[in-house]
Amino acid sequence: MPEQLMTLEQVAKYLNVDKFTVYRLLADRELPAFKVGNQWRFKKKLIENWLKKNSNLQRKRSQ
């Protein structure tokens, strides 16, 4: 089964943020993504891993 790809708008909705927040995260190279032509694409699994890595719960446990 192929990996699920998401558009910028889908990621913004998934993260419950504005698309300009996603653009800022991309500009800061914080969010894992790649371009297809001139459009950003995101692997859902990488976004989920990024969320786990950057969650407050994860940081709290490691302290």
PDBQT receptor file of N, H, CA, C and O in Angstrom, charges set to zero:
ATOM      1  N   MET A   1       0.839  -1.183   0.000  1.00  0.00    +0.000 N 
ATOM      2  CA  MET A   1       0.000   0.000   0.000  1.00  0.00    +0.000 C 
ATOM      3  C   MET A   1       0.883   1.245   0.000  1.00  0.00    +0.000 C 
ATOM      4  O   MET A   1       1.773   1.360   0.842  1.00  0.00    +0.000 OA
ATOM      5  N   PRO A   2       0.656   2.186  -0.932  1.00  0.00    +0.000 N 
ATOM      6  CA  PRO A   2       1.505   3.378  -0.995  1.00  0.00    +0.000 C 
ATOM      7  C   PRO A   2       1.299   4.285   0.217  1.00  0.00    +0.000 C 
ATOM      8  O   PRO A   2       0.233   4.312   0.831  1.00  0.00    +0.000 OA
ATOM      9  N   GLU A   3       2.360   5.024   0.535  1.00  0.00    +0.000 N 
ATOM     10  H   GLU A   3       3.226   5.002   0.037  1.00  0.00    +0.000 HD
ATOM     11  CA  GLU A   3       2.294   5.952   1.650  1.00  0.00    +0.000 C 
ATOM     12  C   GLU A   3       1.355   7.108   1.332  1.00  0.00    +0.000 C 
ATOM     13  O   GLU A   3       1.334   7.605   0.206  1.00  0.00    +0.000 OA
ATOM     14  N   GLN A   4       0.585   7.531   2.317  1.00  0.00    +0.000 N 
ATOM     15  H   GLN A   4       0.602   7.127   3.231  1.00  0.00    +0.000 HD
ATOM     16  CA  GLN A   4      -0.367   8.613   2.105  1.00  0.00    +0.000 C 
ATOM     17  C   GLN A   4       0.347   9.960   2.076  1.00  0.00    +0.000 C 
ATOM     18  O   GLN A   4       1.094  10.302   2.992  1.00  0.00    +0.000 OA
ATOM     19  N   LEU A   5       0.104  10.721   1.006  1.00  0.00    +0.000 N 
ATOM     20  H   LEU A   5      -0.503  10.444   0.261  1.00  0.00    +0.000 HD
ATOM     21  CA  LEU A   5       0.650  12.070   0.874  1.00  0.00    +0.000 C 
ATOM     22  C   LEU A   5      -0.454  13.073   1.155  1.00  0.00    +0.000 C 
ATOM     23  O   LEU A   5      -1.618  12.856   0.820  1.00  0.00    +0.000 OA
ATOM     24  N   MET A   6      -0.063  14.172   1.774  1.00  0.00    +0.000 N 
ATOM     25  H   MET A   6       0.884  14.348   2.045  1.00  0.00    +0.000 HD
ATOM     26  CA  MET A   6      -1.015  15.222   2.110  1.00  0.00    +0.000 C 
ATOM     27  C   MET A   6      -0.576  16.531   1.470  1.00  0.00    +0.000 C 
ATOM     28  O   MET A   6       0.615  16.760   1.259  1.00  0.00    +0.000 OA
ATOM     29  N   THR A   7      -1.547  17.388   1.162  1.00  0.00    +0.000 N 
ATOM     30  H   THR A   7      -2.515  17.201   1.334  1.00  0.00    +0.000 HD
ATOM     31  CA  THR A   7      -1.253  18.722   0.636  1.00  0.00    +0.000 C 
ATOM     32  C   THR A   7      -1.034  19.677   1.815  1.00  0.00    +0.000 C 
ATOM     33  O   THR A   7      -1.266  19.318   2.969  1.00  0.00    +0.000 OA
ATOM     34  N   LEU A   8      -0.593  20.868   1.512  1.00  0.00    +0.000 N 
ATOM     35  H   LEU A   8      -0.404  21.160   0.574  1.00  0.00    +0.000 HD
ATOM     36  CA  LEU A   8      -0.379  21.877   2.541  1.00  0.00    +0.000 C 
ATOM     37  C   LEU A   8      -1.684  22.181   3.278  1.00  0.00    +0.000 C 
ATOM     38  O   LEU A   8      -1.695  22.299   4.503  1.00  0.00    +0.000 OA
ATOM     39  N   GLU A   9      -2.764  22.304   2.543  1.00  0.00    +0.000 N 
ATOM     40  H   GLU A   9      -2.755  22.208   1.548  1.00  0.00    +0.000 HD
ATOM     41  CA  GLU A   9      -4.058  22.596   3.156  1.00  0.00    +0.000 C 
ATOM     42  C   GLU A   9      -4.512  21.456   4.066  1.00  0.00    +0.000 C 
ATOM     43  O   GLU A   9      -5.071  21.698   5.136  1.00  0.00    +0.000 OA
ATOM     44  N   GLN A  10      -4.274  20.220   3.643  1.00  0.00    +0.000 N 
ATOM     45  H   GLN A  10      -3.820  20.023   2.774  1.00  0.00    +0.000 HD
ATOM     46  CA  GLN A  10      -4.648  19.070   4.460  1.00  0.00    +0.000 C 
ATOM     47  C   GLN A  10      -3.829  19.016   5.751  1.00  0.00    +0.000 C 
ATOM     48  O   GLN A  10      -4.359  18.684   6.811  1.00  0.00    +0.000 OA
ATOM     49  N   VAL A  11      -2.542  19.342   5.661  1.00  0.00    +0.000 N 
ATOM     50  H   VAL A  11      -2.112  19.612   4.799  1.00  0.00    +0.000 HD
ATOM     51  CA  VAL A  11      -1.684  19.353   6.849  1.00  0.00    +0.000 C 
ATOM     52  C   VAL A  11      -2.129  20.460   7.800  1.00  0.00    +0.000 C 
ATOM     53  O   VAL A  11      -2.175  20.252   9.012  1.00  0.00    +0.000 OA
ATOM     54  N   ALA A  12      -2.453  21.623   7.268  1.00  0.00    +0.000 N 
ATOM     55  H   ALA A  12      -2.416  21.792   6.283  1.00  0.00    +0.000 HD
ATOM     56  CA  ALA A  12      -2.930  22.719   8.112  1.00  0.00    +0.000 C 
ATOM     57  C   ALA A  12      -4.199  22.306   8.860  1.00  0.00    +0.000 C 
ATOM     58  O   ALA A  12      -4.342  22.575  10.052  1.00  0.00    +0.000 OA
ATOM     59  N   LYS A  13      -5.100  21.662   8.159  1.00  0.00    +0.000 N 
ATOM     60  H   LYS A  13      -4.984  21.443   7.190  1.00  0.00    +0.000 HD
ATOM     61  CA  LYS A  13      -6.334  21.203   8.792  1.00  0.00    +0.000 C 
ATOM     62  C   LYS A  13      -6.028  20.108   9.824  1.00  0.00    +0.000 C 
ATOM     63  O   LYS A  13      -6.595  20.118  10.916  1.00  0.00    +0.000 OA
ATOM     64  N   TYR A  14      -5.150  19.179   9.493  1.00  0.00    +0.000 N 
ATOM     65  H   TYR A  14      -4.689  19.170   8.606  1.00  0.00    +0.000 HD
ATOM     66  CA  TYR A  14      -4.760  18.078  10.381  1.00  0.00    +0.000 C 
ATOM     67  C   TYR A  14      -4.127  18.618  11.672  1.00  0.00    +0.000 C 
ATOM     68  O   TYR A  14      -4.390  18.104  12.760  1.00  0.00    +0.000 OA
ATOM     69  N   LEU A  15      -3.294  19.655  11.542  1.00  0.00    +0.000 N 
ATOM     70  H   LEU A  15      -3.081  20.073  10.659  1.00  0.00    +0.000 HD
ATOM     71  CA  LEU A  15      -2.629  20.254  12.703  1.00  0.00    +0.000 C 
ATOM     72  C   LEU A  15      -3.484  21.311  13.391  1.00  0.00    +0.000 C 
ATOM     73  O   LEU A  15      -3.132  21.807  14.461  1.00  0.00    +0.000 OA
ATOM     74  N   ASN A  16      -4.614  21.651  12.764  1.00  0.00    +0.000 N 
ATOM     75  H   ASN A  16      -4.900  21.248  11.895  1.00  0.00    +0.000 HD
ATOM     76  CA  ASN A  16      -5.526  22.664  13.285  1.00  0.00    +0.000 C 
ATOM     77  C   ASN A  16      -4.838  24.031  13.400  1.00  0.00    +0.000 C 
ATOM     78  O   ASN A  16      -4.958  24.725  14.410  1.00  0.00    +0.000 OA
ATOM     79  N   VAL A  17      -4.116  24.393  12.336  1.00  0.00    +0.000 N 
ATOM     80  H   VAL A  17      -4.019  23.829  11.516  1.00  0.00    +0.000 HD
ATOM     81  CA  VAL A  17      -3.439  25.689  12.252  1.00  0.00    +0.000 C 
ATOM     82  C   VAL A  17      -3.736  26.308  10.889  1.00  0.00    +0.000 C 
ATOM     83  O   VAL A  17      -4.239  25.638   9.987  1.00  0.00    +0.000 OA
ATOM     84  N   ASP A  18      -3.421  27.577  10.755  1.00  0.00    +0.000 N 
ATOM     85  H   ASP A  18      -3.013  28.121  11.488  1.00  0.00    +0.000 HD
ATOM     86  CA  ASP A  18      -3.581  28.271   9.487  1.00  0.00    +0.000 C 
ATOM     87  C   ASP A  18      -2.495  27.811   8.510  1.00  0.00    +0.000 C 
ATOM     88  O   ASP A  18      -1.415  27.403   8.935  1.00  0.00    +0.000 OA
ATOM     89  N   LYS A  19      -2.772  27.874   7.220  1.00  0.00    +0.000 N 
ATOM     90  H   LYS A  19      -3.650  28.206   6.875  1.00  0.00    +0.000 HD
ATOM     91  CA  LYS A  19      -1.779  27.429   6.243  1.00  0.00    +0.000 C 
ATOM     92  C   LYS A  19      -0.511  28.282   6.294  1.00  0.00    +0.000 C 
ATOM     93  O   LYS A  19       0.564  27.813   5.920  1.00  0.00    +0.000 OA
ATOM     94  N   PHE A  20      -0.628  29.531   6.752  1.00  0.00    +0.000 N 
ATOM     95  H   PHE A  20      -1.502  29.912   7.055  1.00  0.00    +0.000 HD
ATOM     96  CA  PHE A  20       0.558  30.381   6.850  1.00  0.00    +0.000 C 
ATOM     97  C   PHE A  20       1.483  29.912   7.974  1.00  0.00    +0.000 C 
ATOM     98  O   PHE A  20       2.690  30.148   7.917  1.00  0.00    +0.000 OA
ATOM     99  N   THR A  21       0.935  29.258   8.984  1.00  0.00    +0.000 N 
ATOM    100  H   THR A  21      -0.045  29.066   9.030  1.00  0.00    +0.000 HD
ATOM    101  CA  THR A  21       1.761  28.646  10.029  1.00  0.00    +0.000 C 
ATOM    102  C   THR A  21       2.557  27.491   9.438  1.00  0.00    +0.000 C 
ATOM    103  O   THR A  21       3.728  27.303   9.771  1.00  0.00    +0.000 OA
ATOM    104  N   VAL A  22       1.927  26.721   8.567  1.00  0.00    +0.000 N 
ATOM    105  H   VAL A  22       0.977  26.873   8.296  1.00  0.00    +0.000 HD
ATOM    106  CA  VAL A  22       2.630  25.627   7.897  1.00  0.00    +0.000 C 
ATOM    107  C   VAL A  22       3.745  26.192   7.022  1.00  0.00    +0.000 C 
ATOM    108  O   VAL A  22       4.853  25.654   7.013  1.00  0.00    +0.000 OA
ATOM    109  N   TYR A  23       3.467  27.273   6.285  1.00  0.00    +0.000 N 
ATOM    110  H   TYR A  23       2.568  27.710   6.293  1.00  0.00    +0.000 HD
ATOM    111  CA  TYR A  23       4.504  27.914   5.465  1.00  0.00    +0.000 C 
ATOM    112  C   TYR A  23       5.675  28.376   6.340  1.00  0.00    +0.000 C 
ATOM    113  O   TYR A  23       6.833  28.239   5.945  1.00  0.00    +0.000 OA
ATOM    114  N   ARG A  24       5.380  28.924   7.524  1.00  0.00    +0.000 N 
ATOM    115  H   ARG A  24       4.439  29.036   7.844  1.00  0.00    +0.000 HD
ATOM    116  CA  ARG A  24       6.442  29.391   8.415  1.00  0.00    +0.000 C 
ATOM    117  C   ARG A  24       7.283  28.208   8.895  1.00  0.00    +0.000 C 
ATOM    118  O   ARG A  24       8.510  28.291   8.931  1.00  0.00    +0.000 OA
ATOM    119  N   LEU A  25       6.626  27.115   9.261  1.00  0.00    +0.000 N 
ATOM    120  H   LEU A  25       5.629  27.048   9.232  1.00  0.00    +0.000 HD
ATOM    121  CA  LEU A  25       7.363  25.922   9.683  1.00  0.00    +0.000 C 
ATOM    122  C   LEU A  25       8.237  25.377   8.553  1.00  0.00    +0.000 C 
ATOM    123  O   LEU A  25       9.341  24.888   8.795  1.00  0.00    +0.000 OA
ATOM    124  N   LEU A  26       7.740  25.463   7.327  1.00  0.00    +0.000 N 
ATOM    125  H   LEU A  26       6.843  25.860   7.131  1.00  0.00    +0.000 HD
ATOM    126  CA  LEU A  26       8.531  25.033   6.167  1.00  0.00    +0.000 C 
ATOM    127  C   LEU A  26       9.736  25.957   5.963  1.00  0.00    +0.000 C 
ATOM    128  O   LEU A  26      10.846  25.494   5.700  1.00  0.00    +0.000 OA
ATOM    129  N   ALA A  27       9.506  27.259   6.087  1.00  0.00    +0.000 N 
ATOM    130  H   ALA A  27       8.605  27.635   6.300  1.00  0.00    +0.000 HD
ATOM    131  CA  ALA A  27      10.596  28.230   5.907  1.00  0.00    +0.000 C 
ATOM    132  C   ALA A  27      11.681  28.027   6.964  1.00  0.00    +0.000 C 
ATOM    133  O   ALA A  27      12.867  28.201   6.688  1.00  0.00    +0.000 OA
ATOM    134  N   ASP A  28      11.262  27.657   8.178  1.00  0.00    +0.000 N 
ATOM    135  H   ASP A  28      10.298  27.515   8.402  1.00  0.00    +0.000 HD
ATOM    136  CA  ASP A  28      12.213  27.405   9.268  1.00  0.00    +0.000 C 
ATOM    137  C   ASP A  28      12.806  25.995   9.208  1.00  0.00    +0.000 C 
ATOM    138  O   ASP A  28      13.611  25.618  10.059  1.00  0.00    +0.000 OA
ATOM    139  N   ARG A  29      12.406  25.226   8.203  1.00  0.00    +0.000 N 
ATOM    140  H   ARG A  29      11.752  25.532   7.511  1.00  0.00    +0.000 HD
ATOM    141  CA  ARG A  29      12.859  23.845   8.015  1.00  0.00    +0.000 C 
ATOM    142  C   ARG A  29      12.570  22.969   9.234  1.00  0.00    +0.000 C 
ATOM    143  O   ARG A  29      13.374  22.113   9.602  1.00  0.00    +0.000 OA
ATOM    144  N   GLU A  30      11.417  23.197   9.850  1.00  0.00    +0.000 N 
ATOM    145  H   GLU A  30      10.764  23.892   9.551  1.00  0.00    +0.000 HD
ATOM    146  CA  GLU A  30      11.024  22.413  11.011  1.00  0.00    +0.000 C 
ATOM    147  C   GLU A  30      10.112  21.255  10.646  1.00  0.00    +0.000 C 
ATOM    148  O   GLU A  30      10.101  20.234  11.334  1.00  0.00    +0.000 OA
ATOM    149  N   LEU A  31       9.354  21.400   9.582  1.00  0.00    +0.000 N 
ATOM    150  H   LEU A  31       9.362  22.229   9.023  1.00  0.00    +0.000 HD
ATOM    151  CA  LEU A  31       8.357  20.407   9.201  1.00  0.00    +0.000 C 
ATOM    152  C   LEU A  31       8.883  19.571   8.037  1.00  0.00    +0.000 C 
ATOM    153  O   LEU A  31       9.352  20.133   7.047  1.00  0.00    +0.000 OA
ATOM    154  N   PRO A  32       8.816  18.237   8.131  1.00  0.00    +0.000 N 
ATOM    155  CA  PRO A  32       9.307  17.392   7.037  1.00  0.00    +0.000 C 
ATOM    156  C   PRO A  32       8.375  17.445   5.832  1.00  0.00    +0.000 C 
ATOM    157  O   PRO A  32       7.181  17.169   5.949  1.00  0.00    +0.000 OA
ATOM    158  N   ALA A  33       8.926  17.801   4.675  1.00  0.00    +0.000 N 
ATOM    159  H   ALA A  33       9.896  18.025   4.580  1.00  0.00    +0.000 HD
ATOM    160  CA  ALA A  33       8.115  17.929   3.456  1.00  0.00    +0.000 C 
ATOM    161  C   ALA A  33       9.024  17.902   2.238  1.00  0.00    +0.000 C 
ATOM    162  O   ALA A  33      10.248  17.972   2.346  1.00  0.00    +0.000 OA
ATOM    163  N   PHE A  34       8.394  17.800   1.082  1.00  0.00    +0.000 N 
ATOM    164  H   PHE A  34       7.399  17.743   0.993  1.00  0.00    +0.000 HD
ATOM    165  CA  PHE A  34       9.132  17.889  -0.177  1.00  0.00    +0.000 C 
ATOM    166  C   PHE A  34       8.227  18.524  -1.212  1.00  0.00    +0.000 C 
ATOM    167  O   PHE A  34       7.008  18.574  -1.045  1.00  0.00    +0.000 OA
ATOM    168  N   LYS A  35       8.831  19.005  -2.279  1.00  0.00    +0.000 N 
ATOM    169  H   LYS A  35       9.821  18.964  -2.416  1.00  0.00    +0.000 HD
ATOM    170  CA  LYS A  35       8.068  19.663  -3.332  1.00  0.00    +0.000 C 
ATOM    171  C   LYS A  35       7.884  18.746  -4.528  1.00  0.00    +0.000 C 
ATOM    172  O   LYS A  35       8.796  18.023  -4.929  1.00  0.00    +0.000 OA
ATOM    173  N   VAL A  36       6.693  18.794  -5.084  1.00  0.00    +0.000 N 
ATOM    174  H   VAL A  36       5.952  19.381  -4.758  1.00  0.00    +0.000 HD
ATOM    175  CA  VAL A  36       6.372  18.145  -6.353  1.00  0.00    +0.000 C 
ATOM    176  C   VAL A  36       5.996  19.296  -7.270  1.00  0.00    +0.000 C 
ATOM    177  O   VAL A  36       4.927  19.890  -7.130  1.00  0.00    +0.000 OA
ATOM    178  N   GLY A  37       6.883  19.608  -8.213  1.00  0.00    +0.000 N 
ATOM    179  H   GLY A  37       7.752  19.125  -8.327  1.00  0.00    +0.000 HD
ATOM    180  CA  GLY A  37       6.683  20.818  -9.012  1.00  0.00    +0.000 C 
ATOM    181  C   GLY A  37       6.835  22.011  -8.098  1.00  0.00    +0.000 C 
ATOM    182  O   GLY A  37       7.887  22.199  -7.486  1.00  0.00    +0.000 OA
ATOM    183  N   ASN A  38       5.790  22.822  -8.000  1.00  0.00    +0.000 N 
ATOM    184  H   ASN A  38       4.936  22.669  -8.497  1.00  0.00    +0.000 HD
ATOM    185  CA  ASN A  38       5.851  23.976  -7.101  1.00  0.00    +0.000 C 
ATOM    186  C   ASN A  38       4.903  23.817  -5.909  1.00  0.00    +0.000 C 
ATOM    187  O   ASN A  38       4.574  24.797  -5.240  1.00  0.00    +0.000 OA
ATOM    188  N   GLN A  39       4.469  22.591  -5.647  1.00  0.00    +0.000 N 
ATOM    189  H   GLN A  39       4.736  21.795  -6.191  1.00  0.00    +0.000 HD
ATOM    190  CA  GLN A  39       3.539  22.343  -4.551  1.00  0.00    +0.000 C 
ATOM    191  C   GLN A  39       4.175  21.464  -3.477  1.00  0.00    +0.000 C 
ATOM    192  O   GLN A  39       4.885  20.506  -3.783  1.00  0.00    +0.000 OA
ATOM    193  N   TRP A  40       3.910  21.801  -2.221  1.00  0.00    +0.000 N 
ATOM    194  H   TRP A  40       3.333  22.579  -1.973  1.00  0.00    +0.000 HD
ATOM    195  CA  TRP A  40       4.428  21.030  -1.107  1.00  0.00    +0.000 C 
ATOM    196  C   TRP A  40       3.611  19.767  -0.896  1.00  0.00    +0.000 C 
ATOM    197  O   TRP A  40       2.390  19.768  -1.055  1.00  0.00    +0.000 OA
ATOM    198  N   ARG A  41       4.295  18.693  -0.538  1.00  0.00    +0.000 N 
ATOM    199  H   ARG A  41       5.287  18.693  -0.409  1.00  0.00    +0.000 HD
ATOM    200  CA  ARG A  41       3.654  17.432  -0.196  1.00  0.00    +0.000 C 
ATOM    201  C   ARG A  41       4.265  16.919   1.104  1.00  0.00    +0.000 C 
ATOM    202  O   ARG A  41       5.443  17.143   1.385  1.00  0.00    +0.000 OA
ATOM    203  N   PHE A  42       3.453  16.237   1.881  1.00  0.00    +0.000 N 
ATOM    204  H   PHE A  42       2.497  16.056   1.652  1.00  0.00    +0.000 HD
ATOM    205  CA  PHE A  42       3.838  15.770   3.202  1.00  0.00    +0.000 C 
ATOM    206  C   PHE A  42       3.455  14.305   3.338  1.00  0.00    +0.000 C 
ATOM    207  O   PHE A  42       2.346  13.913   2.975  1.00  0.00    +0.000 OA
ATOM    208  N   LYS A  43       4.372  13.493   3.862  1.00  0.00    +0.000 N 
ATOM    209  H   LYS A  43       5.273  13.811   4.156  1.00  0.00    +0.000 HD
ATOM    210  CA  LYS A  43       4.054  12.100   4.167  1.00  0.00    +0.000 C 
ATOM    211  C   LYS A  43       3.400  12.082   5.545  1.00  0.00    +0.000 C 
ATOM    212  O   LYS A  43       3.963  12.573   6.523  1.00  0.00    +0.000 OA
ATOM    213  N   LYS A  44       2.204  11.506   5.600  1.00  0.00    +0.000 N 
ATOM    214  H   LYS A  44       1.747  11.107   4.805  1.00  0.00    +0.000 HD
ATOM    215  CA  LYS A  44       1.449  11.523   6.850  1.00  0.00    +0.000 C 
ATOM    216  C   LYS A  44       2.238  10.898   7.995  1.00  0.00    +0.000 C 
ATOM    217  O   LYS A  44       2.208  11.409   9.115  1.00  0.00    +0.000 OA
ATOM    218  N   LYS A  45       2.929   9.820   7.733  1.00  0.00    +0.000 N 
ATOM    219  H   LYS A  45       2.954   9.406   6.823  1.00  0.00    +0.000 HD
ATOM    220  CA  LYS A  45       3.708   9.148   8.771  1.00  0.00    +0.000 C 
ATOM    221  C   LYS A  45       4.797  10.067   9.334  1.00  0.00    +0.000 C 
ATOM    222  O   LYS A  45       5.042  10.069  10.540  1.00  0.00    +0.000 OA
ATOM    223  N   LEU A  46       5.452  10.848   8.466  1.00  0.00    +0.000 N 
ATOM    224  H   LEU A  46       5.253  10.847   7.486  1.00  0.00    +0.000 HD
ATOM    225  CA  LEU A  46       6.480  11.781   8.936  1.00  0.00    +0.000 C 
ATOM    226  C   LEU A  46       5.884  12.908   9.767  1.00  0.00    +0.000 C 
ATOM    227  O   LEU A  46       6.500  13.363  10.730  1.00  0.00    +0.000 OA
ATOM    228  N   ILE A  47       4.688  13.359   9.400  1.00  0.00    +0.000 N 
ATOM    229  H   ILE A  47       4.188  12.989   8.618  1.00  0.00    +0.000 HD
ATOM    230  CA  ILE A  47       4.015  14.405  10.175  1.00  0.00    +0.000 C 
ATOM    231  C   ILE A  47       3.651  13.860  11.559  1.00  0.00    +0.000 C 
ATOM    232  O   ILE A  47       3.825  14.547  12.566  1.00  0.00    +0.000 OA
ATOM    233  N   GLU A  48       3.147  12.628  11.603  1.00  0.00    +0.000 N 
ATOM    234  H   GLU A  48       3.006  12.070  10.785  1.00  0.00    +0.000 HD
ATOM    235  CA  GLU A  48       2.818  12.007  12.892  1.00  0.00    +0.000 C 
ATOM    236  C   GLU A  48       4.062  11.852  13.762  1.00  0.00    +0.000 C 
ATOM    237  O   GLU A  48       4.014  12.107  14.966  1.00  0.00    +0.000 OA
ATOM    238  N   ASN A  49       5.167  11.438  13.165  1.00  0.00    +0.000 N 
ATOM    239  H   ASN A  49       5.206  11.230  12.187  1.00  0.00    +0.000 HD
ATOM    240  CA  ASN A  49       6.428  11.310  13.909  1.00  0.00    +0.000 C 
ATOM    241  C   ASN A  49       6.908  12.666  14.399  1.00  0.00    +0.000 C 
ATOM    242  O   ASN A  49       7.399  12.781  15.522  1.00  0.00    +0.000 OA
ATOM    243  N   TRP A  50       6.770  13.696  13.568  1.00  0.00    +0.000 N 
ATOM    244  H   TRP A  50       6.372  13.603  12.656  1.00  0.00    +0.000 HD
ATOM    245  CA  TRP A  50       7.158  15.052  13.947  1.00  0.00    +0.000 C 
ATOM    246  C   TRP A  50       6.326  15.520  15.140  1.00  0.00    +0.000 C 
ATOM    247  O   TRP A  50       6.855  16.139  16.063  1.00  0.00    +0.000 OA
ATOM    248  N   LEU A  51       5.022  15.226  15.122  1.00  0.00    +0.000 N 
ATOM    249  H   LEU A  51       4.592  14.724  14.372  1.00  0.00    +0.000 HD
ATOM    250  CA  LEU A  51       4.156  15.597  16.240  1.00  0.00    +0.000 C 
ATOM    251  C   LEU A  51       4.611  14.917  17.530  1.00  0.00    +0.000 C 
ATOM    252  O   LEU A  51       4.688  15.559  18.578  1.00  0.00    +0.000 OA
ATOM    253  N   LYS A  52       4.910  13.639  17.457  1.00  0.00    +0.000 N 
ATOM    254  H   LYS A  52       4.847  13.117  16.606  1.00  0.00    +0.000 HD
ATOM    255  CA  LYS A  52       5.370  12.913  18.645  1.00  0.00    +0.000 C 
ATOM    256  C   LYS A  52       6.673  13.503  19.174  1.00  0.00    +0.000 C 
ATOM    257  O   LYS A  52       6.834  13.699  20.378  1.00  0.00    +0.000 OA
ATOM    258  N   LYS A  53       7.587  13.778  18.272  1.00  0.00    +0.000 N 
ATOM    259  H   LYS A  53       7.457  13.619  17.293  1.00  0.00    +0.000 HD
ATOM    260  CA  LYS A  53       8.900  14.311  18.648  1.00  0.00    +0.000 C 
ATOM    261  C   LYS A  53       8.792  15.691  19.283  1.00  0.00    +0.000 C 
ATOM    262  O   LYS A  53       9.566  16.025  20.181  1.00  0.00    +0.000 OA
ATOM    263  N   ASN A  54       7.837  16.493  18.822  1.00  0.00    +0.000 N 
ATOM    264  H   ASN A  54       7.209  16.221  18.092  1.00  0.00    +0.000 HD
ATOM    265  CA  ASN A  54       7.720  17.872  19.279  1.00  0.00    +0.000 C 
ATOM    266  C   ASN A  54       6.605  18.103  20.284  1.00  0.00    +0.000 C 
ATOM    267  O   ASN A  54       6.278  19.250  20.588  1.00  0.00    +0.000 OA
ATOM    268  N   SER A  55       6.020  17.043  20.801  1.00  0.00    +0.000 N 
ATOM    269  H   SER A  55       6.285  16.111  20.555  1.00  0.00    +0.000 HD
ATOM    270  CA  SER A  55       4.934  17.222  21.762  1.00  0.00    +0.000 C 
ATOM    271  C   SER A  55       5.487  17.575  23.136  1.00  0.00    +0.000 C 
ATOM    272  O   SER A  55       6.606  17.195  23.484  1.00  0.00    +0.000 OA
ATOM    273  N   ASN A  56       4.698  18.300  23.906  1.00  0.00    +0.000 N 
ATOM    274  H   ASN A  56       3.789  18.609  23.623  1.00  0.00    +0.000 HD
ATOM    275  CA  ASN A  56       5.095  18.667  25.268  1.00  0.00    +0.000 C 
ATOM    276  C   ASN A  56       5.199  17.446  26.164  1.00  0.00    +0.000 C 
ATOM    277  O   ASN A  56       6.031  17.418  27.071  1.00  0.00    +0.000 OA
ATOM    278  N   LEU A  57       4.377  16.443  25.929  1.00  0.00    +0.000 N 
ATOM    279  H   LEU A  57       3.701  16.466  25.192  1.00  0.00    +0.000 HD
ATOM    280  CA  LEU A  57       4.406  15.236  26.749  1.00  0.00    +0.000 C 
ATOM    281  C   LEU A  57       5.750  14.533  26.642  1.00  0.00    +0.000 C 
ATOM    282  O   LEU A  57       6.292  14.057  27.638  1.00  0.00    +0.000 OA
ATOM    283  N   GLN A  58       6.283  14.472  25.427  1.00  0.00    +0.000 N 
ATOM    284  H   GLN A  58       5.842  14.859  24.617  1.00  0.00    +0.000 HD
ATOM    285  CA  GLN A  58       7.566  13.809  25.198  1.00  0.00    +0.000 C 
ATOM    286  C   GLN A  58       8.679  14.552  25.935  1.00  0.00    +0.000 C 
ATOM    287  O   GLN A  58       9.533  13.927  26.564  1.00  0.00    +0.000 OA
ATOM    288  N   ARG A  59       8.671  15.873  25.858  1.00  0.00    +0.000 N 
ATOM    289  H   ARG A  59       7.978  16.381  25.347  1.00  0.00    +0.000 HD
ATOM    290  CA  ARG A  59       9.707  16.670  26.526  1.00  0.00    +0.000 C 
ATOM    291  C   ARG A  59       9.619  16.535  28.043  1.00  0.00    +0.000 C 
ATOM    292  O   ARG A  59      10.638  16.441  28.727  1.00  0.00    +0.000 OA
ATOM    293  N   LYS A  60       8.405  16.527  28.555  1.00  0.00    +0.000 N 
ATOM    294  H   LYS A  60       7.577  16.604  27.999  1.00  0.00    +0.000 HD
ATOM    295  CA  LYS A  60       8.201  16.449  29.985  1.00  0.00    +0.000 C 
ATOM    296  C   LYS A  60       8.739  15.131  30.549  1.00  0.00    +0.000 C 
ATOM    297  O   LYS A  60       9.354  15.120  31.615  1.00  0.00    +0.000 OA
ATOM    298  N   ARG A  61       8.511  14.027  29.844  1.00  0.00    +0.000 N 
ATOM    299  H   ARG A  61       8.012  14.036  28.978  1.00  0.00    +0.000 HD
ATOM    300  CA  ARG A  61       8.980  12.714  30.291  1.00  0.00    +0.000 C 
ATOM    301  C   ARG A  61      10.494  12.606  30.287  1.00  0.00    +0.000 C 
ATOM    302  O   ARG A  61      11.072  11.920  31.130  1.00  0.00    +0.000 OA
ATOM    303  N   SER A  62      11.139  13.279  29.345  1.00  0.00    +0.000 N 
ATOM    304  H   SER A  62      10.669  13.836  28.660  1.00  0.00    +0.000 HD
ATOM    305  CA  SER A  62      12.599  13.148  29.227  1.00  0.00    +0.000 C 
ATOM    306  C   SER A  62      13.354  14.016  30.223  1.00  0.00    +0.000 C 
ATOM    307  O   SER A  62      14.571  13.879  30.348  1.00  0.00    +0.000 OA
ATOM    308  N   GLN A  63      12.677  14.893  30.923  1.00  0.00    +0.000 N 
ATOM    309  H   GLN A  63      11.688  15.005  30.821  1.00  0.00    +0.000 HD
ATOM    310  CA  GLN A  63      13.355  15.780  31.882  1.00  0.00    +0.000 C 
ATOM    311  C   GLN A  63      13.521  15.149  33.235  1.00  0.00    +0.000 C 
ATOM    312  O   GLN A  63      14.072  15.772  34.143  1.00  0.00    +0.000 OA
TER     313      GLN A  63
